[in-house]
Amino acid sequence: MKTKSLFLVALMLLIGGTTMAQNYAFRVLTAKGNNTASNNAIRVGSKLNNSDVIVMEEGGYLGLLHNNGQTVELRTKGTYKVNELASNLKASAGSSLTARYANYVVSELTSSAEEASGDNRYKHMKKTGAVTRGLVKDITIIQRQKVHALGDKMEIEWFVYEGLDNLKKADVKEYRVVLTDLRNNELFSEITSNNTYTIDFNRPELKDHKVVKYRVELPSGENKYPSHEQVVKKEKEMKKDVREQLDQIGDDTALGYLIKAQYLEDKEYFAEAAMAYKMAISLAPEVETYKILYDSFTERVTMSEKSIIEYYESMKKNAATTNE
């Protein structure tokens, strides 16, 4: 009975603490500059009350989450009354979803949020992604070997893994991206000087294909240093609910794309989550928060040159130790 009573007391305290924690107008998701609210410094995770007055400095930036799940971006120097910001918000169908994924941002960036809520979903997450690829090659693609594309476009990315052969990154000026059908019939190819490429299912060559394969190679010589063949499958109506939810989350601001990225990662659309992170960075390149979250994401899902090399070097070391 004593144990049960203690449990009930703890539960009541938890519920009471949760209710008290919601007695604020906005929570700060992202911040840049020495901005203040009623003379107090504003940091990621700060809570703003309706009575607060925000003072933004020149070059400052704030991404705010209202307690109803809607978001506000502030970019212009000036003074803002929190109650006026709140009164300008309109109801949104995806507010609860937005709030859920926006809170993941706070949990990841602030240790105090993690300790208070225990809602850091990455705390015990193992790295994923590398185990679903083939072995690395001279040209290594960072996406998984088989990817489901939610929309009409998907960005792919690759790097030159030096040390496997004689190929050096500095010597490579151009790449050829080759797309084929499942029978390896070439649909089209393009040469690029970048290490990224966007597959667009709206292209005439792809409009009748829901599944395509692709590889990246050097343009000089047939199949010179080819990457592994990868597969992209465009999702059908079975994922209509995911698309509808994604449209309801956030907006087309940097903060909105950050929240979309969190949602896409949670649904394991890692390639598209990366695109959303990059869009957030491009819309607010001066805000370090977006870059930190993107780097953390690529580390978790083994989708960066650094994380892939570390993963395979550790595999080689473990294999050598086992064979001794």
N, C-alpha and C positions, 0 to 999 in steps of 0.2 A: 504493500500500500504506500509505503514511504517513497519507493521508487516511482510509482505511478503519480504521486502528488508532485514530486520534483519535476517529472516530465511535463505535467500540466502547467506548472508555474513557468517552466522554460518556454513552453509553447506560447503562453500568454505574453511573455516578455518579447518573444520573437515577433508575434503579431503586432504588439504595441509599438515595437521598434520600427517595424516596416511601415506602419501607419504614420509615425512621426517623421520617417525619412522622406515621405512624400509631401510634406508640408513645405513645398517650395514651388516657385513658378518655372524656373529653368535650371538645367544642369549643363555645365560646360563640357563639351566633347572635345573641341580643339581650340587652341589659343596661340596667339603670337603677339609679342609686345608687352609693354608694361601697362596693361589696361587695369582699371579698378572698378569696383562696385561699392558705392558708399564708402569710399576711401580705403577699401580692402583690396589687396592684390587678387586678380582673377587668374586661376590656374585650371588645368584640366581636372575635372571632377568637382570644381566649385559649384555650390548651389546658390541660386539667385532668388530673392524674395520679391514679391510685387512692389514692395516699398523701396527697393534698391534703385539707384541711378548709376548707369554704366558710363564711364568716361573712357573713350577710345583715343589712343594716341595716333599720330601720323604713322602709317604703315602697319597699324595693328590689324588683327583678325580674330574673330570669335565665331565658333560654331556652337549653337545652343540647341538643346533638346527641351521642349516644353513638357510639362507633366502629363499632357494629353497625347504625347507621342509625335508632335509635329516639330519641325526644325526651323531654325532661323540662322542666317549668316549675316555677320556685321563686318564690313570692310572699310567703312569711311570714318575718318576722324570726326569726333563729335560727342555729344551727350545724349544718352538714350534712357528713357524711363521704362523700367521693366514691365510695369502694368500696361503701358501703351503698346509695347511689343506683343504682349499676350493678347490684348484686345483686338489686334489686327489679324490674328490667326483665324482660319476658317476650318470647319470640321473636315476631316479626311478619312476615307474608307480604310486606309492602311495604317492608321495612327498606332494601333497596338503592336503591329508587326514592326513598324519603324522604331518604336520605343524599345522593343526587345533586342533588336540588333544594334541599336545605338548604345544600349547599356553594355554590350560586349566590348565596344570601343573603350568605354571608361574602365571596365574591368581589366582590360589588357594594359592600359596606360598608367593606371594608378594602383599602387600596391594597397593603399587604404581601401579602395573599392573592393579589391579582391578579398581582403581580410573581413570586411564588413558583410559582404553578400555571399562569399564562397562561390561566386558565379563565374569564375575564370574557367571557361570551357577548354582552355589550352593547357591547363596546369599539368594534366596527366596524359596529354595527347602525344602519341608516338609519331615520328616522322612518317609520312606517307608519300607515295608517288614513285619513288625510286624502284621499289620492288615490282612495279607493273611495267617497267621498261626492259628492253633487252640490254645487253652489255653496252658500255659506252663505245663510241667509235670516234674517228678523227673529227667528224662533224656530228656533234651530239645535240639532239633536240630535247628541250627541257620539258615539253609536255609529255603526258603519259602516252603509251603506244596506242591505246584505244580511248577516244574522247567522244562524249556526247555533246553536241552543240545545241544550245537552247535557241539561239537566234539565227539570223542569216549570215552572220559574219563571225569569224573566229581568228584571233591572232596567234601565230606560231612564232617561236623564238628558238635560236640555236647558238652554239659556240664551238670554237675549234679547241679540241682537247689535245693540247700539246704533249708530246712524250710517248704517244702510242705508236707513231710512225715518224716520217720525216716532215710532216705537214706543220708549218709554223703560221701562227695567227697573222703575223706581220706581212707574210707573203700573199695572203688571200685578199684580193681586191673585190671580187664578185662571187656570187653564188647563183646556182640555178635551182629554182623550186619547181619540182615536177609533180603534177597531179594525174592520177590514173583512176580507172574504174577497178572493180574488184578482180577483173580478169587481166589486170596489168596493161590494158590498152591506154595509151597516153591521151589524156583529154586536153591538156595544154601545159606549157611551161613558161616561166618568166625568169629573167635575170635581174638580180638586185645587188646593190652594193651594201645593203643593210643586213643585219642579222635578225630581222623580224620580217614577217609577211602576213598579210590578212587574206585568209581564204573567204571568198565571197560567193555564197550559193546562188546569188542573183545573176551571176555571169551566165551567158548563153550556154557555155560548155558544161555548166554544172546544174542547170535548171531541172534536168530530168534525173538527177542523181541525188539520192538521199544518203548514200554512203560513198566516200571516196578515200583513196589512199594517197599519201604524198611522201616525198623524200626531198632531201636537200643535198646537192653535190656541187662540185666545181664545174664551171662551164667549159673548161678546156679538157677535152678527152671524154669519151663515152663512159658514164657512170664513174667518174673519177672521184675517189674518196666519198662514196655515198653514205648518207646517214642510214639508220634503220628506216624501214618503211613504217609509216604511222597510219592509223585509221581514224577518220572523222565521220561520225554518224549524226545527221541532223534529226533532232527530236520531232516526233509527230504529235498528234492531238493528245496523246496520253499524258503529256506534260503541260497541257493547257493551264492547269491550276497554278503551276509554278510561274508561268509567264504572267498570269493575271496578278499574282501576289507581287512579283517583281515590279510590275507597273505601278502598284500601289505604294511601294516603299520609296521613301525619300523623294528627290526631285532631280533636276538636271544641274544642280550646283555641285561644287566639290564635296561638300558634306553629304549631299544626297547620294553621290556615287560611292562614297566611302561606306555608307550604310548598305547600299546595294551589294557591294563587294562582300560584306560580312554575311549577307543572306546567301549569295551564290556559293561562298565557301562552305557554309553550313549544309547546302544541298549538294555539295561535291561537284559543282561546275567550276573546277579550278581554273581552267583556261579563261573562262569569262570573268571569273572573280579577278584575275590578274588584269584583264582589260579595264575593269571598273576601277581598280586601284590606280592604274596608270592615268585614267581619265581624271580622277580626283587630283592627282599630282599635277597634271597639265593645267587644270583650272586654278590651282592655288600653289604654284611652284615655290612660293616663298614660305609656305607653312611646313615645317619639318615633321610635324605629326604624321602627315600622309606618307612620307617616305619611310618613317620608322615602322608604321603599320604594314606597308608593302614588303619591306625587308623581312619583317617578322613572319609574314604570310609565306613568302617564298622559302624561308627556312623550314617552316612547319611541314610544307607539302613537297619539299625537295624540288623546287622549281627555279633554281638559280644556278649559275655556273659554280659558285662557291660551294653551295650545299651538295650538288651532285658530285663534285670532285672529292669533297670530304667523305661523302658516303662510300664511294668506290675505293678510295684509298684505305678507309677503315676495313672494307671487305677484303682487300688484298692483304692487309696486315693480319687480319683474323685468320685468313686461309693459310698464310705462311706459318703462323703460330701453331695451327692445328696440324700441319704437315711435319713439324719438327719432331 
